Amino acid sequence: MKLLIIEDEREMLAALKKGFLKKGYAVDVADDGDEGSYLAEMNEYDAIILDLNLPGKDGLEILEEIRKRSNEQNVIILSARSTVPDKILGLDLGANDYLAKPFDFLELEARVRSLSRRDFIQHDTIIEINNLVLNTAKKSVQFNQNSIDFSPKEYSIFEYLAINKEKVISVEELIEHVWDSEVDLFTVSIKVHISNIRKKLFAVGKANMIKTVRGSGYTLESEAIQNKT
C-alpha cells in the first residue's frame, strides 16, 4: 500500500514514515501544505494522512481540493483540533476518518488498513483464498499452516494482488501502490519479484496462483492448481 503523510511536525513526520515503512508500506511525505497538495494531485495513494494546521495551504483546503477531483481517495485527518465541531467539519468536507492528537500509532495503522478494505468483502484482517490465509495486520501468509517467508516487498505485491484477486493488475499499477514516488524506475524489476513469489508459493504446494496476462499485467486466481506429490 502507498501512503502520503502531510504533517508539518518534522519529528512526528519522521516517526510516522519510519513506522509505516516497518509495516511494509510505501510512503511519500510532505511537511507543508503546498507540497502535500502537489503530491496528492500528481500521484495515486491508497490513503492520505492529513494534518490540518499546515504552513502554506491549510489541511481543510487540501481536503476540499481532493474531493473536487475524486470521492474515492481515502483521507484520514490527523490533527490537534480535537473538538467535536472540528471533527464534524472535517468529516462533512469529505474525510473518511478523523483521529485527534495525541494518538497511538497502532490505532492509526489499523484505521489505514480498515480504509483499504472498505471496497472488499473481507471486513477483518484475514483474507482467505483457497486454503491460503493472508493476515494483513501481521503481514503474514500461510498455506495449510505452512508459513511463506516473503520479503517485505514481495508481501506488499502479493497483498495487493490478493486484495484485487481475479483482476488484472498492470505493472504500472503495482509500482504506483507498492513503491514510493522517489523510486528509480530503472531499478524496479517486477518480473524478479513475481518470480520469487511464485517460487515460494510452489515450495508450499501452491502452483500457478499468479498468472501473467500478456501485455496487461498479472492476476491472482482463487482456484490455483495444487502441486502434484
C-alpha positions as CSV (number, residue, x, y, z in Angstrom):
1,M,0.0,0.0,0.0
2,K,1.1,3.5,-0.8
3,L,0.6,6.4,1.7
4,L,1.0,10.1,1.6
5,I,1.6,11.7,5.0
6,I,1.2,15.5,5.2
7,E,2.4,16.7,8.6
8,D,4.4,19.8,9.5
9,E,5.9,18.5,12.8
10,R,9.0,17.0,11.4
11,E,9.8,14.7,14.3
12,M,6.3,13.2,14.1
13,L,6.5,13.0,10.3
14,A,9.8,11.1,10.5
15,A,8.4,8.8,13.2
16,L,5.2,8.1,11.1
17,K,7.3,7.4,8.0
18,K,9.6,5.0,9.9
19,G,6.6,3.2,11.5
20,F,4.8,2.7,8.2
21,L,7.9,1.7,6.3
22,K,8.5,-1.0,9.0
23,K,5.0,-2.2,8.4
24,G,5.8,-2.6,4.7
25,Y,4.1,0.5,3.3
26,A,5.4,2.7,0.5
27,V,5.4,6.2,2.0
28,D,5.6,9.7,0.5
29,V,5.8,12.7,2.9
30,A,5.3,16.4,2.8
31,D,5.9,18.9,5.7
32,D,3.9,21.8,4.3
33,G,0.5,22.2,2.6
34,D,1.7,23.3,-0.8
35,E,4.0,20.3,-1.3
36,G,1.3,18.0,0.1
37,S,-1.3,19.4,-2.3
38,Y,1.0,18.9,-5.2
39,L,1.8,15.3,-4.3
40,A,-1.8,14.5,-3.7
41,E,-2.7,15.8,-7.2
42,M,0.2,14.2,-9.0
43,N,0.2,10.6,-7.5
44,E,-2.2,7.9,-6.7
45,Y,-2.4,6.8,-3.0
46,D,-4.2,4.1,-1.1
47,A,-4.6,6.6,1.8
48,I,-3.6,10.1,2.7
49,I,-2.9,11.1,6.3
50,L,-3.6,14.8,6.6
51,D,-2.8,17.3,9.3
52,L,-4.9,20.4,9.4
53,N,-2.5,23.1,10.8
54,L,0.0,23.4,8.0
55,P,2.2,26.1,6.6
56,G,1.1,27.1,3.1
57,K,-2.3,25.5,2.2
58,D,-4.4,24.5,5.2
59,G,-5.4,20.9,5.5
60,L,-9.1,21.5,5.0
61,E,-8.3,23.4,1.8
62,I,-6.3,20.4,0.6
63,L,-9.2,18.1,1.5
64,E,-11.6,20.2,-0.5
65,E,-9.2,20.0,-3.5
66,I,-9.0,16.2,-3.2
67,R,-12.8,15.9,-3.0
68,K,-13.3,18.1,-6.1
69,R,-11.1,15.6,-8.0
70,S,-12.3,12.3,-6.5
71,N,-14.7,10.9,-4.0
72,E,-12.7,7.6,-3.9
73,Q,-9.5,8.9,-2.3
74,N,-9.1,7.7,1.3
75,V,-8.2,10.5,3.7
76,I,-7.6,10.4,7.4
77,I,-7.4,13.7,9.2
78,L,-4.7,13.6,12.0
79,S,-5.0,16.8,13.9
80,A,-4.6,18.6,17.3
81,R,-8.0,20.1,16.6
82,S,-9.9,17.7,18.7
83,T,-13.2,19.4,19.4
84,V,-16.5,17.9,18.2
85,P,-17.2,20.8,15.8
86,D,-13.7,20.4,14.3
87,K,-14.3,16.7,13.7
88,I,-17.8,17.3,12.2
89,L,-16.3,19.9,9.9
90,G,-13.6,17.6,8.7
91,L,-16.0,14.7,8.1
92,D,-18.5,16.9,6.4
93,L,-15.8,18.1,4.0
94,G,-15.2,14.5,3.0
95,A,-12.6,12.9,5.3
96,N,-13.1,9.2,5.7
97,D,-11.8,9.2,9.3
98,Y,-10.6,11.7,11.9
99,L,-8.0,10.9,14.6
100,A,-7.1,13.5,17.2
101,K,-3.6,14.0,18.6
102,P,-2.1,12.6,20.7
103,F,-2.8,9.2,19.2
104,D,-1.5,5.6,19.2
105,F,0.4,4.6,16.1
106,L,-1.1,1.1,16.1
107,E,-4.6,2.6,16.1
108,L,-3.7,4.8,13.2
109,E,-2.3,1.9,11.2
110,A,-5.4,-0.1,11.9
111,R,-7.6,2.7,10.6
112,V,-5.5,2.8,7.4
113,R,-5.9,-0.9,7.0
114,S,-9.6,-0.6,7.6
115,L,-10.0,2.0,4.9
116,S,-8.0,-0.1,2.4
117,R,-10.5,-2.9,2.8
118,R,-13.7,-0.9,2.6
119,D,-14.5,-1.9,-1.0
120,F,-13.9,-5.6,-0.4
121,I,-15.8,-8.5,1.2
122,Q,-13.3,-9.0,4.0
123,H,-14.1,-6.8,6.9
124,D,-11.3,-8.1,9.3
125,T,-7.6,-8.5,8.9
126,I,-7.8,-12.0,7.3
127,I,-8.1,-12.7,3.6
128,E,-8.6,-16.4,2.8
129,I,-8.1,-17.7,-0.8
130,N,-8.5,-21.5,-1.3
131,N,-6.7,-22.6,2.0
132,L,-4.2,-19.7,1.7
133,V,-4.5,-17.3,4.7
134,L,-3.2,-13.7,4.5
135,N,-3.1,-11.7,7.7
136,T,-2.9,-8.0,6.8
137,A,-2.2,-7.0,10.4
138,K,0.7,-9.4,10.9
139,K,1.8,-9.1,7.3
140,S,2.0,-12.9,7.1
141,V,0.9,-15.6,4.6
142,Q,0.2,-19.2,5.3
143,F,-0.9,-22.2,3.2
144,N,-2.1,-25.3,5.0
145,Q,-0.5,-23.8,8.2
146,N,2.9,-23.5,6.4
147,S,4.3,-20.0,6.6
148,I,5.6,-18.4,3.4
149,D,8.6,-16.3,4.1
150,F,8.0,-13.3,1.8
151,S,10.3,-10.3,1.9
152,P,8.5,-7.0,2.8
153,K,8.3,-6.0,-0.9
154,E,7.2,-9.5,-2.0
155,Y,4.5,-9.4,0.7
156,S,3.3,-6.0,-0.4
157,I,3.0,-7.1,-4.0
158,F,1.2,-10.3,-3.0
159,E,-1.2,-8.5,-0.7
160,Y,-2.2,-6.0,-3.4
161,L,-2.8,-8.9,-5.8
162,A,-4.8,-10.8,-3.2
163,I,-7.0,-7.8,-2.3
164,N,-7.6,-7.4,-6.1
165,K,-7.9,-11.2,-6.8
166,E,-9.2,-12.1,-10.2
167,K,-8.5,-8.6,-11.5
168,V,-5.7,-7.9,-14.0
169,I,-3.2,-5.6,-12.3
170,S,-0.7,-3.8,-14.6
171,V,2.9,-3.3,-13.8
172,E,2.3,0.5,-13.6
173,E,-0.4,0.0,-11.0
174,L,1.8,-2.3,-8.9
175,I,4.5,0.3,-8.9
176,E,2.1,3.1,-8.0
177,H,0.8,1.2,-5.0
178,V,3.8,-0.7,-3.7
179,W,6.7,1.8,-4.3
180,D,7.1,5.4,-3.1
181,S,7.3,8.2,-5.6
182,E,11.1,8.5,-5.3
183,V,11.8,5.1,-6.6
184,D,14.2,4.8,-9.5
185,L,12.0,3.0,-12.1
186,F,15.1,1.7,-13.9
187,T,15.9,-0.4,-10.7
188,V,12.4,-1.8,-10.3
189,S,12.1,-5.4,-11.6
190,I,8.6,-6.6,-11.1
191,K,9.4,-9.8,-13.0
192,V,12.1,-10.7,-10.5
193,H,9.7,-10.1,-7.5
194,I,6.9,-12.1,-9.2
195,S,9.3,-14.9,-10.0
196,N,10.4,-15.1,-6.3
197,I,6.8,-15.0,-5.1
198,R,5.9,-17.9,-7.4
199,K,8.9,-20.0,-6.3
200,K,7.8,-19.6,-2.6
201,L,4.2,-20.4,-3.4
202,F,5.4,-23.5,-5.3
203,A,7.5,-24.6,-2.4
204,V,4.5,-24.9,-0.1
205,G,2.4,-26.6,-2.8
206,K,0.6,-23.7,-4.4
207,A,1.5,-23.6,-8.1
208,N,0.2,-21.3,-10.8
209,M,-1.6,-18.9,-8.5
210,I,-0.2,-15.8,-10.1
211,K,-0.9,-15.7,-13.9
212,T,0.8,-13.4,-16.4
213,V,-1.7,-11.7,-18.7
214,R,0.5,-10.9,-21.7
215,G,0.6,-7.2,-22.5
216,S,-1.6,-6.4,-19.5
217,G,0.0,-7.4,-16.2
218,Y,-0.7,-10.1,-13.6
219,T,-3.7,-11.6,-11.9
220,L,-4.1,-13.8,-8.8
221,E,-6.5,-16.6,-9.3
222,S,-8.5,-18.1,-6.5
223,E,-8.6,-21.6,-7.9
224,A,-4.9,-22.3,-8.3
225,I,-3.5,-25.7,-9.3
226,Q,-2.0,-27.6,-6.4
227,N,1.3,-29.2,-6.9
228,K,1.3,-32.9,-7.5
229,T,3.1,-35.0,-4.9
